[in-house]
Amino acid sequence: MPNDSELIDERALSKLKWRCRRGLLENDIFIERFFRRYDKTLTVKQAQGLNVLMDLSDSDLLDLHLGRKTLAQMDASLLQEGVCEVLSMLKEPPERSK
């Protein structure tokens, strides 16, 4: 059984990327940026948190990302360490080009 701070393996990463495909282009853009930044350092806990977020509807996920709603407003059960961590990672602004 992997521990929460272990990195996920390539197979798990591939499955997670597939699961994260969304119907809303805006969500896809945020998620693609997330994977470009973190795919080499994603932990088991973060992958679990991302899976929880992927259970949300596209509109709820976008509302969270844009700050129109909080996790607590959606469902108190979403207030998990991994979910909160991944949401803050998703919300990080894009890196500026030099």
LONUKE-903112 format. One line per field, with one value per atom (N, C-alpha, C): atom name; residue number from 1; y, x, z; residue in three letters. Coordinates in Angstrom, 2 decimals. Layout:
kedo = CA,...
zalum = NUM,...
py = Y,...
px = X,...
pz = Z,...
tormar = Ala,...
This chain:
kedo = N,CA,C,N,CA,C,N,CA,C,N,CA,C,N,CA,C,N,CA,C,N,CA,C,N,CA,C,N,CA,C,N,CA,C,N,CA,C,N,CA,C,N,CA,C,N,CA,C,N,CA,C,N,CA,C,N,CA,C,N,CA,C,N,CA,C,N,CA,C,N,CA,C,N,CA,C,N,CA,C,N,CA,C,N,CA,C,N,CA,C,N,CA,C,N,CA,C,N,CA,C,N,CA,C,N,CA,C,N,CA,C,N,CA,C,N,CA,C,N,CA,C,N,CA,C,N,CA,C,N,CA,C,N,CA,C,N,CA,C,N,CA,C,N,CA,C,N,CA,C,N,CA,C,N,CA,C,N,CA,C,N,CA,C,N,CA,C,N,CA,C,N,CA,C,N,CA,C,N,CA,C,N,CA,C,N,CA,C,N,CA,C,N,CA,C,N,CA,C,N,CA,C,N,CA,C,N,CA,C,N,CA,C,N,CA,C,N,CA,C,N,CA,C,N,CA,C,N,CA,C,N,CA,C,N,CA,C,N,CA,C,N,CA,C,N,CA,C,N,CA,C,N,CA,C,N,CA,C,N,CA,C,N,CA,C,N,CA,C,N,CA,C,N,CA,C,N,CA,C,N,CA,C,N,CA,C,N,CA,C,N,CA,C,N,CA,C,N,CA,C,N,CA,C,N,CA,C,N,CA,C,N,CA,C,N,CA,C,N,CA,C,N,CA,C,N,CA,C,N,CA,C,N,CA,C,N,CA,C,N,CA,C
zalum = 1,1,1,2,2,2,3,3,3,4,4,4,5,5,5,6,6,6,7,7,7,8,8,8,9,9,9,10,10,10,11,11,11,12,12,12,13,13,13,14,14,14,15,15,15,16,16,16,17,17,17,18,18,18,19,19,19,20,20,20,21,21,21,22,22,22,23,23,23,24,24,24,25,25,25,26,26,26,27,27,27,28,28,28,29,29,29,30,30,30,31,31,31,32,32,32,33,33,33,34,34,34,35,35,35,36,36,36,37,37,37,38,38,38,39,39,39,40,40,40,41,41,41,42,42,42,43,43,43,44,44,44,45,45,45,46,46,46,47,47,47,48,48,48,49,49,49,50,50,50,51,51,51,52,52,52,53,53,53,54,54,54,55,55,55,56,56,56,57,57,57,58,58,58,59,59,59,60,60,60,61,61,61,62,62,62,63,63,63,64,64,64,65,65,65,66,66,66,67,67,67,68,68,68,69,69,69,70,70,70,71,71,71,72,72,72,73,73,73,74,74,74,75,75,75,76,76,76,77,77,77,78,78,78,79,79,79,80,80,80,81,81,81,82,82,82,83,83,83,84,84,84,85,85,85,86,86,86,87,87,87,88,88,88,89,89,89,90,90,90,91,91,91,92,92,92,93,93,93,94,94,94,95,95,95,96,96,96,97,97,97,98,98,98
py = -1.19,0.00,1.25,2.12,3.30,4.30,5.02,6.04,7.35,8.24,9.46,10.35,10.33,11.23,10.59,9.33,8.68,9.28,9.32,9.79,8.70,9.13,8.14,7.64,6.42,5.86,6.30,5.97,6.39,5.89,4.66,4.09,4.84,5.09,5.83,7.25,7.86,9.21,9.22,8.23,8.13,7.97,7.12,6.92,8.20,8.89,10.13,11.20,11.31,12.30,11.99,10.74,10.34,10.71,10.44,10.72,12.22,13.03,14.48,15.20,14.49,15.15,15.68,16.92,17.59,18.06,18.41,18.92,20.41,21.13,22.58,22.90,23.64,24.00,24.69,25.57,26.30,25.34,24.32,23.33,22.56,22.19,21.48,22.31,23.60,24.47,24.49,24.64,24.65,23.31,22.23,20.90,20.59,20.98,20.78,21.54,22.77,23.58,22.90,22.36,21.64,20.47,19.66,18.50,18.91,19.98,20.44,20.81,21.37,21.79,20.65,19.76,18.84,17.35,16.98,15.56,14.73,15.34,14.61,14.53,15.34,15.41,15.09,14.59,14.34,13.16,13.40,12.36,11.60,10.50,9.68,10.52,11.30,12.13,13.17,13.79,14.79,14.14,12.96,12.24,11.90,11.50,11.20,12.46,13.58,14.85,15.26,15.08,15.42,14.52,13.26,12.35,12.80,13.28,13.78,14.98,15.89,17.07,16.67,15.60,15.17,14.57,14.28,13.81,14.96,16.20,17.37,17.61,18.32,18.71,19.74,19.91,20.91,22.30,22.66,24.02,24.21,23.19,23.30,23.41,22.63,22.68,24.06,24.62,25.96,27.01,26.89,27.82,27.78,26.59,26.46,27.14,26.86,27.40,28.93,29.48,30.94,31.62,30.82,31.39,31.85,31.43,31.81,31.01,29.84,28.99,28.41,28.02,27.36,25.88,25.10,23.68,23.49,24.28,24.17,24.50,25.45,25.78,24.64,23.91,22.80,21.58,21.18,19.98,19.90,19.88,19.86,18.64,17.58,16.38,16.62,17.69,18.03,18.65,19.04,19.68,18.63,18.09,17.10,17.72,17.33,17.93,17.81,16.62,16.43,17.26,17.38,18.16,19.64,20.14,21.56,21.87,20.95,21.14,21.21,20.27,20.24,21.46,21.87,23.05,24.28,24.43,25.58,25.46,24.25,24.04,24.41,24.02,24.35,25.85,26.55,28.00,28.84,28.22,29.00,29.65,30.93,31.61,31.02,31.16,30.64,31.33,30.59,31.17,32.15,33.22,34.23,33.81,34.08,33.83,34.89,34.50,35.48,35.97
px = 0.85,0.00,0.89,0.74,1.60,1.27,2.30,2.05,1.71,1.01,0.45,1.49,2.73,3.73,4.54,4.26,4.93,4.45,5.35,4.96,4.12,3.16,2.38,3.23,2.95,3.74,3.16,3.88,3.48,2.09,1.80,0.48,-0.65,-0.46,-1.46,-1.61,-0.50,-0.54,-1.32,-1.07,-1.77,-3.28,-3.66,-5.09,-5.71,-4.96,-5.46,-5.66,-4.72,-4.87,-6.11,-6.34,-7.53,-8.79,-8.80,-9.97,-10.26,-9.23,-9.36,-9.85,-10.06,-10.59,-11.98,-12.21,-13.47,-14.20,-15.47,-16.29,-16.14,-15.73,-15.55,-14.10,-13.89,-12.54,-11.76,-12.42,-11.74,-11.14,-11.91,-11.40,-10.22,-10.34,-9.25,-7.97,-8.09,-6.91,-6.25,-7.06,-6.51,-5.84,-6.48,-5.97,-4.71,-4.67,-3.46,-2.29,-2.53,-1.47,-0.99,-1.93,-1.60,-0.66,-1.01,-0.18,1.18,1.23,2.53,3.46,2.89,3.68,4.03,3.07,3.20,3.25,3.18,3.07,4.27,5.44,6.63,6.72,5.92,6.04,4.72,3.73,2.41,2.44,1.96,1.96,0.64,0.63,-0.58,-1.71,-1.39,-2.41,-2.98,-2.11,-2.57,-3.42,-3.02,-3.81,-5.19,-5.25,-6.54,-7.39,-6.78,-7.51,-8.03,-7.21,-7.64,-8.80,-8.74,-9.84,-11.15,-11.08,-12.28,-12.84,-11.96,-12.42,-13.03,-12.53,-13.05,-14.46,-14.90,-16.28,-17.28,-16.79,-17.67,-18.10,-19.19,-19.63,-18.65,-18.66,-17.79,-18.05,-19.31,-19.61,-19.15,-19.32,-18.85,-17.33,-16.65,-15.19,-14.71,-15.35,-14.98,-15.28,-16.42,-16.76,-15.71,-15.22,-14.17,-12.90,-12.52,-11.28,-11.32,-12.44,-12.57,-12.90,-13.09,-13.38,-14.81,-15.70,-17.11,-17.78,-17.22,-17.70,-16.50,-16.72,-15.68,-16.01,-15.04,-15.28,-16.38,-16.33,-17.33,-18.73,-18.86,-20.17,-20.72,-19.84,-20.30,-20.66,-19.74,-19.96,-18.85,-19.21,-18.22,-17.29,-17.75,-16.91,-15.72,-15.77,-14.66,-13.47,-13.70,-12.64,-11.65,-10.89,-9.85,-8.51,-7.47,-6.16,-5.73,-5.85,-5.43,-6.24,-7.54,-8.40,-8.04,-7.87,-7.50,-6.14,-5.21,-3.87,-3.92,-4.63,-4.71,-5.46,-6.51,-7.25,-6.34,-5.52,-4.62,-3.56,-3.13,-2.18,-2.83,-4.09,-4.82,-4.98,-5.14,-5.39,-4.14,-2.96,-1.74,-1.74,-1.37,-1.40,-0.37,-0.61,0.36,1.70,2.75,4.08,4.21,4.90,5.08,6.21,6.02,7.07,8.14,9.37,10.46,10.90
pz = 0.00,0.00,0.00,-1.00,-1.06,0.04,0.47,1.47,0.75,1.44,0.82,0.16,0.66,0.12,-1.01,-1.34,-2.46,-3.77,-4.74,-6.07,-6.75,-7.55,-8.29,-9.46,-9.90,-11.00,-12.35,-13.41,-14.76,-15.15,-14.80,-15.15,-14.44,-13.14,-12.38,-12.92,-13.30,-13.87,-15.18,-16.03,-17.30,-17.09,-16.15,-15.84,-15.29,-14.43,-13.83,-14.90,-15.81,-16.90,-17.73,-18.01,-18.77,-18.00,-16.70,-15.86,-15.78,-15.92,-15.75,-17.00,-18.08,-19.28,-18.98,-19.35,-19.00,-20.24,-20.05,-21.13,-21.36,-20.33,-20.45,-20.78,-21.84,-22.27,-21.14,-20.40,-19.34,-18.31,-17.92,-16.98,-17.58,-18.84,-19.50,-19.49,-19.71,-19.71,-18.34,-17.28,-15.92,-15.60,-15.99,-15.67,-16.48,-17.74,-18.56,-17.96,-17.53,-16.91,-15.63,-14.85,-13.62,-13.93,-14.92,-15.25,-15.82,-16.59,-17.10,-15.94,-14.91,-13.76,-12.81,-12.57,-11.45,-11.81,-13.07,-13.37,-12.88,-12.76,-12.29,-10.77,-10.06,-8.61,-7.89,-8.60,-8.03,-7.05,-5.85,-4.82,-4.82,-4.11,-3.97,-3.37,-2.32,-1.67,-2.63,-3.41,-4.38,-5.47,-5.92,-6.93,-6.39,-5.12,-4.50,-4.42,-4.06,-4.00,-5.36,-6.39,-7.74,-8.19,-7.82,-8.14,-7.50,-6.27,-5.60,-6.36,-6.77,-7.52,-8.86,-9.47,-10.76,-10.66,-9.44,-9.24,-9.33,-9.29,-9.38,-10.82,-10.96,-12.31,-12.87,-14.17,-14.79,-14.25,-14.08,-13.60,-12.16,-11.32,-9.93,-9.88,-10.70,-10.73,-11.17,-12.17,-12.63,-11.56,-10.88,-9.79,-8.69,-8.36,-7.35,-7.82,-9.04,-9.57,-9.62,-10.01,-10.13,-8.80,-7.75,-6.44,-6.26,-7.14,-6.99,-5.88,-5.58,-4.49,-3.76,-2.52,-1.74,-1.62,-1.21,-0.98,0.07,1.12,2.19,1.69,0.77,0.22,-0.62,-1.26,-2.11,-1.29,-0.42,0.37,1.41,2.68,3.75,3.66,3.03,2.91,1.96,1.20,0.30,1.05,2.29,3.07,3.58,2.66,2.94,2.57,3.27,3.03,1.56,0.98,-0.41,-1.38,-1.15,-2.03,-1.95,-0.74,-0.55,-1.19,-1.01,-1.58,-3.10,-3.71,-5.18,-5.70,-5.02,-5.47,-5.45,-4.42,-4.40,-5.50,-5.81,-6.92,-8.25,-8.42,-9.65,-9.82,-8.70,-8.75,-8.94,-8.86,-9.03,-10.40,-10.46,-11.76,-12.71,-14.00,-14.98,-14.83,-15.17,-15.13,-16.29,-16.04,-17.09,-18.02,-19.29,-20.27,-20.13,-20.37,-20.24,-21.58
tormar = Met,Met,Met,Pro,Pro,Pro,Asn,Asn,Asn,Asp,Asp,Asp,Ser,Ser,Ser,Glu,Glu,Glu,Leu,Leu,Leu,Ile,Ile,Ile,Asp,Asp,Asp,Glu,Glu,Glu,Arg,Arg,Arg,Ala,Ala,Ala,Leu,Leu,Leu,Ser,Ser,Ser,Lys,Lys,Lys,Leu,Leu,Leu,Lys,Lys,Lys,Trp,Trp,Trp,Arg,Arg,Arg,Cys,Cys,Cys,Arg,Arg,Arg,Arg,Arg,Arg,Gly,Gly,Gly,Leu,Leu,Leu,Leu,Leu,Leu,Glu,Glu,Glu,Asn,Asn,Asn,Asp,Asp,Asp,Ile,Ile,Ile,Phe,Phe,Phe,Ile,Ile,Ile,Glu,Glu,Glu,Arg,Arg,Arg,Phe,Phe,Phe,Phe,Phe,Phe,Arg,Arg,Arg,Arg,Arg,Arg,Tyr,Tyr,Tyr,Asp,Asp,Asp,Lys,Lys,Lys,Thr,Thr,Thr,Leu,Leu,Leu,Thr,Thr,Thr,Val,Val,Val,Lys,Lys,Lys,Gln,Gln,Gln,Ala,Ala,Ala,Gln,Gln,Gln,Gly,Gly,Gly,Leu,Leu,Leu,Asn,Asn,Asn,Val,Val,Val,Leu,Leu,Leu,Met,Met,Met,Asp,Asp,Asp,Leu,Leu,Leu,Ser,Ser,Ser,Asp,Asp,Asp,Ser,Ser,Ser,Asp,Asp,Asp,Leu,Leu,Leu,Leu,Leu,Leu,Asp,Asp,Asp,Leu,Leu,Leu,His,His,His,Leu,Leu,Leu,Gly,Gly,Gly,Arg,Arg,Arg,Lys,Lys,Lys,Thr,Thr,Thr,Leu,Leu,Leu,Ala,Ala,Ala,Gln,Gln,Gln,Met,Met,Met,Asp,Asp,Asp,Ala,Ala,Ala,Ser,Ser,Ser,Leu,Leu,Leu,Leu,Leu,Leu,Gln,Gln,Gln,Glu,Glu,Glu,Gly,Gly,Gly,Val,Val,Val,Cys,Cys,Cys,Glu,Glu,Glu,Val,Val,Val,Leu,Leu,Leu,Ser,Ser,Ser,Met,Met,Met,Leu,Leu,Leu,Lys,Lys,Lys,Glu,Glu,Glu,Pro,Pro,Pro,Pro,Pro,Pro,Glu,Glu,Glu,Arg,Arg,Arg,Ser,Ser,Ser,Lys,Lys,Lys
